[in-house]
Every structure is written in C-alpha cells, then in structure tokens.
Amino acid sequence: MFSFTDQTVLVVGGSSGIGLATATAFAHAGARVTIASRSADKLAAAAAQIGHGTEWAELDTADNDAVEALLGTRRWNHVVVSAAQTPSGPVRQLALDDARKAMESKFWGAYRVARAANIADGGSLTLISGFLSVRPSGTSVLQGAINAALESLVRGLALEFSPVRVNAVSPGMIRTPLWDGMEGEKREALFKAVAEKVPAKRIGEAEDIANAVLYAAATPFTTGSTILVDGGGAIA
C-alpha cells in the first residue's frame, strides 16, 4: 500500500474514468486531492464520491490563463493529466478540424499543464498516453501519434524538470465511461474479443491504471519511463 499522507495531488480529468479512479486511489492513500475538469456538475459528484475532503476546480486545458492560475499558484507534490477528447478515424476520413482538436486536447492540454505546474522537488508529473504509441491501428493513426508524442515529451521533461520526476502510463483497452456511447451488446462483444486476444485474458479496469500512476508517483527511482498497462496488448 502506497502512502501519500498530507501530500498534495492534482488530477486533471479527475471527474470520471481513469482520472476518477486515480484520484480515489490517492485519496485513500492519504493525499489531499484536487480534481479538475470542464464540468462543475461532474466534479461535484466525483468529489462527493471520493470523499476524504477532495476539492475540485473547473478547468479547460485549452485555456492557458486558467491552467496557469490553477497550476502555478500552489505547490503540488504530484500532478496527473488524464483529460482528453480525441476524435478518431482513418486519416483520410477524419476531418482536419477534428484532427487538430484531438492534438489540441490530449497533447497541447498536457503540455500546458506540464509547463505551468509548480511541483515540489522529488514530486512527480504523470501523463496518460496509450498503447497505440507502440501498437498502431490502421483506423486510429492519429491517436497513436499523439500518444507517442506524449511519451517523447515525458522523456525530455524528465531531464528538464529534474529532480521532479516525469513519467507516462500507457493503458490498453480499459472499461471506462468512454465506451458508454456504444450500444451495450456491441460494447461487450468488443471487450470479449479484445480479452481473448491479449495475454492477460481480460479487459483493463480504471483501477489498474490508477495502481500504475501511484507506483510512478511513489517510486523515487522512476523517471522518464512509460509504464505499459495493457494486458499484453502491445505484444499480442
């Protein structure tokens, strides 16, 4: 069990999915947690669900002034970025505006947070990428490129920000609300098909990713790393 007693943690994208699971894990480990996202209603509900005095702040990572106001005026022990909206599709079918929005949300949003974050020496910054960076899909080319860019950014920032540690956690297919827009039977069929292909023989849960984030934050000899949590998807 990791202990983060009285350490300050900010989880950007902490109102749902992987971010919510990560914020919950930090709170249960004793941290003073703040969650941030664009939806006040979701944030309030998530903070109440987490408990432990969790605070929340509305934040659009496309708004650099807002990012700097939240990230730079308080000293954090650990910052996690899990927020992104990334339209997907084949390169020749995905509208250029949607492609730009995907890069803006996942890469530039994380970049702004990293640039503004005031993190204590020995603390950590963790970005959520994705296994498409090493196992590309012919129908999600841009997502793989964005994830690879994030992981490259992590390696450079680990040098620039030292002694703050910078890492990426790279999920495979994870059961989160991201999939709720898919019809139930089709979603479960997809999960089953993926589970049969990967060596772990299961779909990932948000808590699996949270465990890896806490490991990265708690381990003082881990920096510049990408931690794959994909059930073996990258090698399947």
Secondary structure, DSSP 8 states (H G I E B T S, - for coil): ----TT-EEEEETTTSHHHHHHHHHHHHTT-EEEEEES-HHHHHHHHHHH-TT-EEEE--TT-HHHHHHHHHSS-EEEEEE---------TTTS-HHHHHHHHIIIIIHHHHHHHH--EEEEEEEEEE--GGGTS--TT-HHHHHHHHHHHHHHHHHHHHSTTSEEEEEEE-SEESGGGTTS-HHHHHHHHHHHHHHSTT-S-EEHHHHHHHHHHHHH-TT--S-EEEESTTTTT-
